[in-house]
Amino acid sequence: MTVYEPPGGPGTEAFDAVVLAGGAARRLGGADKPGVRVGGRALLDRVLAACAGAGATVVVAGPRPTARPVRWAREEPPGGGPLAALDAGLRHTTAPSVVVLSADLPFLDEEKVRRLLDALRSSAGSADGVLVTDPDGRDQPLVAAYRAESLRRELARLADEHEGLAGLPLRRLTAALRLTRITDPVASFDCDTWDDIAAARARIREHGHVLDEWISAVKDELGIDLDVDITELLDLARDAAHSVARPAAPLTTFLAGYAAALAGGGPEAVSEAARKASALALRWADEDTPETPDAKPGPGSDTTPAPDTTPAPDAAPDAG
C-alpha cells in the first residue's frame, strides 16, 4: 500500500500516525464502526483527514477503501487488543513523534492534532506523551501524541513481563509514561453507541458547523487538498445571483474554480478568479441602472440652449 506523504515545509515537525480501527463494536451491535458515516464521510476517513500531515499513516485493521492512501497492519494475534494493535502499527513508523488515534473521533481535525504535537514538543523531553481528557477528566490515550521511543520501550517491557501484549489494557502502558494532559470535550468525543452517532450527525448540521463540514466532505470526496476563503466564494455566489440571475451563482463559482485550476491552482488563483467574476457581475448589474442626464449643463459644456421659437402673443388692442 502507498504511504500518504504530504508536502513538507520549513519548520514542519515530522510525525507519523497510528490509527486503531479494530474492535468488535459491541455497543453498535457489531456494526463496522470505522465505516459508519457522519456528515457523508466514514468515521475512519474523518480521522485520516485529521492526521493528513503525517509522514506515514498506519491503520491497524483489515484493508478497506479509504479517502487517503495508508499502510495497513494487523495485530498478533488478531483481536489481541489495543496494546497488540499499537505495537503492530508502531513497527511501520520511523518518526520520533507518533500520533495515536482511535477510528471513531468525528470532530478531531488537523488543528487539534497539531496542538497535541506542539504540546509534546514544548515539554522539552519532560513528557513521554500528551493526551486529551474528556469533560469528566478521563484520559483518552487514543487521542494523543507520544514519543515513539518511549512507546517502544514500555511496550517491550510489558511484552517481556506478560509474555506478550494480547489482552492487556491500555492503562498498563499509560501508567508507566510521563504524560501531559489537555482537556478538549470536542476532540475527545467518540462514537461508541448509536446515540453518539446521532449526536455527531446532528452537531455537524448546526448552523455554525455545516458549511465547514460540507466543504471538508467535498474536498475529501474529490481528493482536493486546498484551503480557500469560503466567505469570498459565498460573496461571489451572492453577486452572481443578485446581479445576473439566481442560477448564475453555482455556474459562476464552478467557472471560477475551473479558471483557477487552469491558472495553476492554489488559494491565490481561486481568489483572483473570484475577484474578476464578482467585478464582472457588478458591471453587469450597473447596466440595468438608467443613465439620467444632468439637469443643467456643467461649466465649459458645448451645449447651448435651443432658441425660443414660441410665437409672440398678439398685441393688446389699442386703448385709444
Disulfide bonds with the S-S distance in Angstrom:
none
